[in-house]
Amino acid sequence: MLRAIFLTADQTTKEKTMKQIVSRGGALVSAAQMKQLAIAASVVAALALSSVALAGGTLAGKYTTTIKSPAKFKGTWVINLAKGGTYTIMDNGQLLVRGKYSTTGSKITFGHETGNGACAKSGTYSWKKTGNTLKFTRVSDSAACSGRSGVLAHTFTQTR
């Protein structure tokens, strides 16, 4: 049961502030505390929604690019970024790499790779997606992973 408490004018300043207090289920909550709780709840809700969006993977999808030169990269490349943080890279229908990726803001790190085209070390790239177009820019990657950086230097188009 809700009830408001009203105080008389001859009470102390501390007691006067109690005028804004609402009794609710035996617990007393001031208007300032209610405002703080409302702000905190809003922040928590916003963080929860943004983490759901990230977990859903704004990058998740299948992307393709056709490379004509240099000759060593010539072909149709497909990168499939799964919602769970795994990825595959195929060249002309042949699976070359399986790995795991993670994103932080506009950066993606590829690592834990296996397969014929796998790199031993992780590589980090910034990414920009405009419509169905995805572009990677190398932030840091091993020189030994020139295949990964060479392919990711091209523009990809989302196919699903």
C-alpha positions as CSV (number, residue, x, y, z in Angstrom):
1,M,0.0,0.0,0.0
2,L,1.4,3.4,-1.0
3,R,1.0,6.4,1.3
4,A,2.6,9.8,1.2
5,I,4.0,11.3,4.4
6,F,3.5,15.0,5.0
7,L,5.4,16.9,7.7
8,T,4.5,20.1,9.6
9,A,6.4,23.4,9.2
10,D,8.0,23.3,12.7
11,Q,10.1,20.2,12.0
12,T,13.9,20.3,11.4
13,T,15.5,20.7,8.0
14,K,16.4,17.0,7.9
15,E,12.8,16.1,8.6
16,K,11.6,18.6,6.0
17,T,13.5,16.7,3.3
18,M,11.6,13.6,4.4
19,K,8.5,15.3,2.9
20,Q,9.5,13.9,-0.5
21,I,9.9,10.4,0.8
22,V,7.4,7.7,-0.3
23,S,6.7,4.6,1.8
24,R,6.8,1.6,-0.5
25,G,6.6,-1.9,0.9
26,G,8.3,-0.9,4.1
27,A,11.3,0.7,2.3
28,L,11.7,4.4,2.1
29,V,13.1,5.9,-1.1
30,S,13.7,9.6,-1.7
31,A,12.9,11.4,-4.9
32,A,16.6,11.9,-5.5
33,Q,17.3,8.2,-5.0
34,M,14.4,7.4,-7.4
35,K,16.0,9.7,-10.0
36,Q,19.4,8.0,-9.5
37,L,17.8,4.6,-9.8
38,A,16.0,5.6,-13.0
39,I,19.3,6.9,-14.5
40,A,21.1,3.7,-13.4
41,A,18.3,1.5,-14.9
42,S,18.5,3.5,-18.2
43,V,22.3,3.1,-18.4
44,V,22.0,-0.7,-17.7
45,A,19.3,-1.1,-20.3
46,A,21.4,0.8,-22.9
47,L,24.5,-1.3,-22.1
48,A,22.4,-4.5,-22.4
49,L,21.0,-3.5,-25.7
50,S,24.4,-2.5,-27.1
51,S,26.0,-5.8,-26.0
52,V,23.1,-7.7,-27.6
53,A,23.7,-5.8,-30.8
54,L,27.4,-6.7,-30.6
55,A,26.8,-10.3,-29.8
56,G,24.4,-10.4,-32.7
57,G,27.4,-9.3,-34.8
58,T,27.0,-6.2,-36.9
59,L,29.6,-7.9,-39.1
60,A,28.1,-11.4,-39.1
61,G,27.5,-12.5,-42.6
62,K,29.0,-13.8,-45.8
63,Y,31.2,-11.5,-47.9
64,T,32.8,-12.0,-51.2
65,T,35.4,-10.2,-53.3
66,T,37.0,-11.0,-56.7
67,I,40.7,-10.3,-57.0
68,K,42.2,-10.0,-60.4
69,S,45.7,-9.0,-59.4
70,P,48.2,-9.8,-58.0
71,A,48.2,-13.2,-59.6
72,K,48.9,-15.0,-56.3
73,F,45.5,-13.7,-54.9
74,K,43.6,-14.1,-58.1
75,G,40.2,-15.6,-57.5
76,T,36.8,-15.3,-55.8
77,W,37.4,-15.0,-52.0
78,V,34.6,-15.6,-49.5
79,I,34.9,-14.7,-45.8
80,N,32.1,-16.0,-43.6
81,L,31.8,-14.3,-40.2
82,A,29.5,-16.3,-37.9
83,K,27.6,-14.7,-35.1
84,G,29.4,-16.9,-32.5
85,G,32.8,-15.3,-33.3
86,T,34.1,-17.9,-35.7
87,Y,35.1,-17.4,-39.4
88,T,36.1,-19.2,-42.5
89,I,38.0,-18.0,-45.6
90,M,37.5,-19.7,-48.9
91,D,39.3,-19.2,-52.3
92,N,37.4,-20.4,-55.4
93,G,35.3,-22.7,-53.2
94,Q,38.3,-24.2,-51.4
95,L,38.4,-23.8,-47.6
96,L,41.7,-22.3,-46.6
97,V,41.3,-20.9,-43.1
98,R,39.1,-21.5,-40.0
99,G,39.5,-19.2,-37.1
100,K,38.1,-17.0,-34.4
101,Y,37.4,-13.3,-34.5
102,S,36.6,-10.7,-31.9
103,T,35.4,-7.1,-32.4
104,T,35.9,-4.0,-30.2
105,G,34.3,-0.9,-31.7
106,S,35.5,-0.6,-35.3
107,K,38.4,-3.1,-34.8
108,I,38.4,-6.8,-35.6
109,T,41.1,-9.3,-34.5
110,F,41.5,-12.5,-36.5
111,G,43.3,-15.4,-34.8
112,H,43.4,-19.0,-33.7
113,E,43.6,-20.1,-37.3
114,T,43.8,-23.6,-38.8
115,G,44.0,-24.7,-42.4
116,N,46.4,-24.4,-45.4
117,G,46.3,-20.5,-45.3
118,A,46.4,-20.1,-41.6
119,C,48.6,-17.6,-39.8
120,A,50.3,-18.4,-36.6
121,K,49.7,-15.0,-35.1
122,S,46.6,-12.8,-34.7
123,G,46.0,-9.8,-36.9
124,T,44.0,-6.7,-36.1
125,Y,42.2,-4.6,-38.7
126,S,39.8,-1.7,-38.5
127,W,36.6,-2.2,-40.5
128,K,34.0,0.1,-42.1
129,K,30.7,-1.2,-43.4
130,T,28.7,1.0,-45.7
131,G,25.5,-0.7,-46.9
132,N,26.6,-4.1,-48.2
133,T,30.2,-3.1,-48.6
134,L,32.9,-4.0,-46.1
135,K,36.4,-2.6,-46.1
136,F,39.3,-3.7,-43.8
137,T,42.4,-1.6,-43.0
138,R,45.4,-3.2,-41.5
139,V,46.2,-2.0,-37.9
140,S,48.7,-4.7,-37.0
141,D,49.6,-8.0,-38.5
142,S,52.7,-10.2,-38.9
143,A,54.7,-9.8,-42.1
144,A,54.5,-13.6,-42.3
145,C,50.7,-13.2,-42.8
146,S,51.0,-11.3,-46.1
147,G,48.2,-13.5,-47.6
148,R,45.7,-12.4,-45.0
149,S,46.6,-8.8,-45.3
150,G,46.7,-9.0,-49.1
151,V,43.2,-10.5,-49.3
152,L,41.7,-8.2,-46.7
153,A,43.0,-5.1,-48.5
154,H,40.3,-5.6,-51.1
155,T,36.7,-4.5,-50.7
156,F,34.1,-7.2,-49.9
157,T,30.4,-7.3,-50.7
158,Q,27.9,-8.9,-48.3
159,T,26.0,-11.7,-50.0
160,R,23.9,-12.7,-46.9
